[in-house]
Amino acid sequence: MTDNQNLLAEQRRALILDEVRRRGGVRVNELTRKLNVSDMTVRRDLDALARQGVIEKVHGGAVPVVEASTHEPGFEAKSGLELSAKEDIARAAAAMAVPGSAIALSGGTTTYALAHRLLDVPDLTVVTNSVRVADVFHAAQRAAGNGGNRPGAATVVLTGGVRTPSDSLVGPVADQAIRSLHFDVLFLGVHGISVEAGLSTPNLAEAETNRRFVQSARRVVVVADHTKWGTVGLSSFASLDEVHTLVTDSGLSDSAREEMAEHLPGLLVAGEDDAEVDVTPAEDI
């Protein structure tokens, strides 16, 4: 059997991870048939996912890792997951950013993908507690030359604070900085989202910082791929009725979509509903 060349390694691994989580475990021979790849390719993919800490290899297959509510994966561990979904979400969410508006970006790998898309939106003021997000804008400025004076470049404000495993800055310093500001739109990445727990994170300090973000925003847009649905971290920081729009991907199940639609004012499935993206000017929100 020859490997399926139509799927990149990252795409195969995303499919494998989704299958493991959905079914509670898979066997190697099932994956070889489903993906039309060799036994060796599947085992390499399982090895890679096991190194990222998202599955556990067992004899003949793999099972999901049962994470404690306090477990917080690092940025690198999360950055290789659901890449295509994050790109779809970033593209759809970027259409909601109005030129000249003040926006906030929380930490996370999905907001990091979004930051790259926002480079083309002129005259933004961007407040973020993410070192990675700030680096995206600063790198674009350096690449532009001319002393970093790129026409229409965003003005970026990076909060202070204590750095988390996901490269976010949290704690009293970050909270105080955010408390004094007001944003047209907050683009918020989350660890988990559910009807019962709302938005949650495993980091207590990050929960408080995210709470400040939500309180300072006129509009809250959550950017989260389908694997975040049903995940609950240690600390909740916002209820679903505080979210104006959830931007997610097409991997979300029909039952989850129905449940979300009952509890969220706006649900945008990137790649399917992109034509319906709400681009209401900030002053009309």
ZIPEZI-V169738 format. One record per residue. PHI is phi as a letter, one per 40 degrees, with the letter a starting at -180 (none if undefined). Layout:
{{PHI} {PHI}}
This chain:
{{none} {c} {c} {c} {c} {c} {b} {c} {d} {c} {c} {d} {c} {c} {c} {c} {c} {c} {c} {c} {c} {c} {c} {g} {i} {a} {b} {d} {c} {c} {c} {c} {c} {c} {c} {f} {b} {c} {d} {c} {c} {c} {c} {c} {c} {c} {c} {c} {c} {c} {c} {c} {g} {b} {b} {b} {c} {b} {d} {g} {i} {a} {b} {c} {c} {c} {c} {c} {c} {c} {c} {b} {c} {c} {d} {c} {c} {c} {c} {c} {c} {f} {c} {c} {c} {c} {c} {c} {c} {c} {c} {c} {c} {c} {c} {c} {c} {c} {d} {g} {c} {b} {b} {b} {b} {c} {c} {h} {c} {c} {c} {c} {c} {c} {d} {c} {c} {c} {c} {c} {c} {c} {g} {c} {b} {b} {b} {a} {b} {b} {c} {c} {c} {d} {c} {c} {c} {c} {c} {c} {c} {c} {c} {c} {g} {f} {g} {g} {c} {c} {d} {g} {c} {c} {c} {b} {b} {b} {c} {c} {h} {c} {c} {c} {d} {c} {g} {b} {b} {b} {h} {d} {c} {c} {c} {c} {c} {c} {d} {c} {b} {b} {b} {c} {a} {b} {c} {b} {c} {b} {c} {a} {a} {a} {c} {c} {c} {g} {c} {a} {a} {c} {b} {c} {c} {c} {d} {c} {c} {c} {c} {c} {d} {c} {c} {c} {b} {c} {a} {b} {b} {c} {b} {a} {c} {c} {c} {c} {c} {g} {c} {b} {c} {c} {b} {c} {b} {a} {c} {c} {c} {c} {c} {c} {a} {b} {b} {b} {b} {c} {c} {c} {c} {c} {c} {c} {c} {c} {c} {c} {c} {c} {b} {b} {c} {b} {b} {b} {c} {c} {g} {b} {b} {d} {c} {b} {d} {c} {b} {d} {d} {d} {c} {c} {c}}
